Amino acid sequence: MTHAKFIKELAGRLGKPQTQVRTLFKGITEAIKNILEKDSDIFIPELGTFRVKESGEKNSRNPQTKEKIILPPKKNLRFSPAAGLKREVKSVRREEDE
């Protein structure tokens, strides 16, 4: 689903204009981003948990020169869906398979 279709769907469910829903959605995503930039986890009920996980340094090689190099640590975004969301998605898939 595209962003535009998602906003349209959400506006229809909320009974609000798309411009208002787009502004609200942008505010929510900015708030989530700001929280994650501070290395804090964020739990959204019925959706799941977003967390930033830092990987350690890695040993690697330059493929052209075969020289050993150390790759610096990096931050990765992880998402764990809520248990209820997992159940609902699985039940919808089972119904589609039948």
N, C-alpha and C positions, 0 to 999 in steps of 0.2 A: 504494500500500500504506500502510495506517495504521501509526502507531507501535506499537500493540498487536499487530497482525499481524506486524510486523517482529520484535518482541521474541519472539513465540511461535515464529516461524520460526528465529530465531537460537538460541533455547533448545533447540529440537529438534535442530538441527545440532550443537550443542556438548554435548548430553546433560546440561545443567545446568538447575536450576529457573529459572523466569521471573523471580522476584524477584532472584536473583543476577545474571542477565543484564541486567535493568533497571538495577541499581546499577552494574554494569560499564559499560554504555552511557552512563549519565549521567556517570560519571567521565571517560570518553573525550571526550564532547562538551564538558565543562567544561574539560578540558585543551586541546583545540583552540581553544576560545574565548579562553582566557587567552593562548595563544601569539599568536593573531591580534590581540588587543588591544594587544600589544607591537609591532605592525607587522612581525611576522616571518612569513615564509612557512612552510608546513608541507607536506611531501611524505609521502604515505602510499602505499607500494608497492602496486601492482596496483589502486589507486583513482585517485589523481591529486594535484594540488597546489592547495591553498587559499592565496590571497594577498590582501592588502589593497592596493588601489590608490587613491591620492589624486588626485582630479580638481582642476584649477585653478579659479580664480575665473572666473565667467561673467558676461558682460554680458546684461542682460535688461530687460524693461519691465513696469511694473505695468499690467495690461490695463485697469484702470478709469481711472487718471489719466494713462496714457501716459508716466509719469515713468521715466527711466532708473534702473536699480538694478544693483548688483553683488551677485551671489550668491556667498557664501563657498565656499571649497574644501570638499569632503566626501570621506569615505572610502567606498569601494565594495568589497564582497567579490566576488572572482573565483574561479572554479574551472576548472581545466584537467584533463580526464580523462587518465589514463595511456593510452599508445598501445595496450597490450594490452586494456584495457577498451573502448576505441573499437572495436578489431577484433572483439571478442566481441559487442558490441551490434550492430554492422553485420551480422555473420554470422547472428545470430539473426533480425534483421529480414528478411534475404534469404530465409532458410528459411521464414519465415511467409508471404512474398509468393508463394512457389512453390506 
